Amino acid sequence: MLALRDAQVAGRPLAERYGITAGQMPVLELLGQGRTIREIAELLGLVEGTVKTHVSAAFKALKVPNRG
């Protein structure tokens, strides 16, 4: 699977094109691997609330309505 940070869309990195921050990238990658919010927080040394904030902000930037 191609990492989100390396994916190119119209010649620009996916993160740059959609305004995904450096803090949101590892969260999205782990989420894409099927990790839970709790697991992501533990792996990245964050509190769960911060992970949820990153997910919400990234989904908003990507215009994703929900995780379902």
C-alpha positions in Angstrom: 0.0 0.0 0.0 1.4 3.4 -1.0 1.8 5.7 2.0 -0.4 8.7 2.0 2.6 11.1 2.4 4.1 9.7 -0.8 0.9 9.6 -2.9 0.8 12.1 -5.7 -2.3 13.9 -7.1 -1.9 16.2 -10.0 1.9 16.4 -9.4 1.6 17.5 -5.8 1.8 15.4 -2.6 -1.6 14.3 -1.4 -1.1 16.0 2.0 -0.1 19.3 0.4 -3.0 19.3 -2.0 -5.6 18.7 0.7 -4.0 20.6 3.5 -3.2 17.6 5.7 -0.7 18.6 8.4 2.4 16.7 9.5 0.6 15.8 12.7 -2.4 14.4 10.9 -0.4 12.2 8.4 0.8 9.5 10.8 -2.7 9.4 12.4 -4.3 8.9 9.1 -1.8 6.2 8.0 -2.4 4.2 11.2 -6.2 4.7 10.9 -5.9 3.3 7.4 -4.2 0.2 8.8 -7.2 -0.4 11.0 -5.8 0.8 14.2 -8.1 2.2 16.9 -8.0 5.7 18.3 -6.5 4.2 21.5 -3.9 2.3 19.7 -2.9 5.3 17.6 -2.6 7.4 20.7 -0.4 4.8 22.4 1.8 4.4 19.3 2.3 8.1 18.7 2.5 9.1 22.4 -0.6 11.3 22.2 -3.7 11.5 24.2 -6.9 10.1 22.6 -8.4 13.5 22.4 -5.6 14.8 20.2 -5.9 11.8 17.9 -9.6 12.5 17.6 -8.9 16.1 16.8 -6.4 15.1 14.1 -8.9 12.7 12.6 -11.7 15.2 12.6 -9.6 17.9 11.0 -8.2 15.6 8.4 -11.6 14.3 7.4 -12.9 17.9 7.2 -10.0 18.8 4.9 -10.7 15.7 2.8 -14.4 16.3 2.8 -15.1 12.9 4.4 -18.5 13.1 6.2 -17.8 10.2 8.7 -15.8 7.1 9.3 -18.7 4.8 8.2 
